[in-house]
Amino acid sequence: MPSHHTDVLVIGWGLAGLVATAEAVASGKRVTIVDQEPRSNLGGQAWWSFGGLFFIDSPEQRRLGIHDSLELARQDWFGNAGFDRDEDLWPRRWAEAYLQFAREEKRAWLREKGVGFFPIVGWAERGGYTATGPGNSVPRFHITWGTGPGIVAPFQAAVEAGEAEGRVTILPRHRVISLTVEDGVVTGAAGDVLAPSGAARGVASSRETVDSFTVTAAATIVSSGGIGGNHDLVRQWWPERLGTPPTTMVTGVPAYVDGSMQPVSAAAGARLINGDRMWHYVEGIRNWDPVWPGHGIRILPGPSSVWLDATGNRLPVPLFPGFDTLGTLAHLRATGHDHSWFVLSQKIIEKEFTLSGSEQNPDLTGKDVRLLAQSRLGKGAAGPVQAFMDRGADFVVRDTLDDLIAGMQALPGGEVLDADHVRFEIEARDREIDNDFTKDAQIAMLRSARAFRGDRLIRTASPHRILDPKSGPLIAVKLHVLTRKSLGGIETDLSGRALGAGGVAVPGLYAAGEASGFGGGGVHGYRALEGTFLGGCLFSGRAAGRAAAAAV
């Protein structure tokens, strides 16, 4: 049985784990990283991400005429989070600290590492309620130039440089099954060595065991991610406030995002909090070219598509595309159906549809300026979107509304769609376009959005009648619930130390990233403002890596 000795043990090599490792190595410590997957997965779920980051009053915002401030961002964060529990003590403190980080140091710290940002800032989670309610008051979604791989790259490079110097040991296919505790102090971990695997990134790998291992460490950091790849756990923790869990869902993360380290950490004394807080999307589509089981892709929609429930009823104000993710999820779970619909025009899909994920954005991921101009400003849908239109099982493309409705009804579950009601909703919406004023709140929001240069340029189509033949063909998209993020996890203090009973730190144990609810056990509260998941990995990984190194 192999035995390893190190200063700092990091369990999980996603973004938080890589950041923690890089920080500990920079402090002169020896680090061992273990992960149950083959090395092809270094970088974890962050590698697959769109690379969105939340900044406050950034140069990109100011160049676009966006007036942001720490006070406005704090208003949005706390209005969004809705902290209301005794367990929110540390999440509140993490939120305050993270907002300071996002306003002051975060961007400069990343720029020093060579990370760049797309100049157009996105407006995600637009809210649509009052000033103190959920949502971002201004655009804050900064896309990393290079998307997920671009944000992973500098930290992976630092870790691999440490490996070349003999200060980092990377152990793929090592699955932790227990943390070692001696006299109340976590002193490392033990687990199974899994059979070698040549599986490509994201592809499910075997769990065949060939040996066991132990690692002895002065400090142990759990950075193993959340539960989004484990539908059984998602359903087990599903809260009543979001209705009943879906019978069918698509999966927005690889299968290894299984939550396996949460009970292991709890057994060592760590306190798990806010497990019922989770972040799943309602704009999921089945991937026509899947990588992992049940692989779904999220549409990052602009605000123009008409959103209908499974029977054809238009969703209520302000549940428009991109406005309130969890509010929409809760509403749709009350309909008794697991799917909903977008209805839109070719003109809308060309301007407004982006697909989440590094692999779905080859222009941004590959830092290809020419392809970027063609895909974002040229005629026609972007290549990856067109591929889904051509091959995706959830897309219906027709020239007339009657044919479109028939195509929708032909898909599984489409038999509950009321054709007359769909026709009524679309035609009524189109009548509102003929004037510059309207009582339709979504159309009013479209016109408001286009006052922002970024939306007008690449994100929001000019308001038009969906049934106008010049804007066609017509498109319908069947949408599924897509699992993604855990908003709760291991409770930690601002140093990333795992806390146990009575709020007392568990000696030797730290947590970072999604395993810690992206900081503190739930820095987002009930809702996330978007662009805050990768940022939470960066911030919590940095804190845990520095604190663990200082304690050794």
Salt bridges, closest charged atoms under 4 A:
ASP7 OD1 - ARG30 NH2 3.40
GLU23 OE1 - ARG546 NE 2.91
GLU37 OE2 - ARG207 NH2 2.68
ASP57 OD1 - ARG62 NH1 3.36
ASP57 OD2 - ARG103 NH2 3.39
GLU60 OE2 - ARG63 NH2 3.75
GLU60 OE2 - ARG107 NH2 2.69
ASP68 OD2 - ARG140 NE 2.76
ASP76 OD2 - ARG140 NH1 2.75
ASP84 OD1 - ARG277 NH2 3.33
GLU87 OE2 - ARG271 NH2 3.89
ASP88 OD1 - ARG277 NH1 2.84
GLU96 OE2 - ARG74 NH2 2.53
GLU105 OE2 - ARG542 NH1 2.89
GLU160 OE2 - ARG39 NH2 3.57
GLU163 OE1 - ARG39 NH2 2.76
GLU165 OE1 - ARG167 NH2 2.63
ASP192 OD2 - ARG175 NH2 3.03
ASP276 OD2 - ARG85 NH2 2.70
ASP276 OD2 - ARG241 NH1 2.86
GLU283 OE1 - ARG298 NE 3.11
ASP324 OD1 - ARG527 NE 3.18
ASP338 OD1 - ARG333 NH1 3.10
GLU350 OE1 - LYS379 NZ 3.86
ASP363 OD2 - ARG376 NE 2.82
ASP394 OD1 - ARG286 NH2 2.59
ASP394 OD1 - HIS480 NE2 2.98
ASP402 OD1 - ARG423 NH2 2.71
ASP420 OD1 - ARG423 NH1 3.17
GLU425 OE2 - HIS421 NE2 3.60
ASP430 OD1 - ARG429 NH1 3.05
ASP440 OD2 - ARG314 NH1 2.77
ASP455 OD2 - ARG126 NH1 2.73
ASP468 OD1 - LYS470 NZ 3.51
GLU491 OE1 - ARG271 NH1 3.15
ASP493 OD2 - ARG497 NE 2.66
GLU514 OE1 - LYS485 NZ 3.94
GLU530 OE2 - ARG298 NH1 3.54
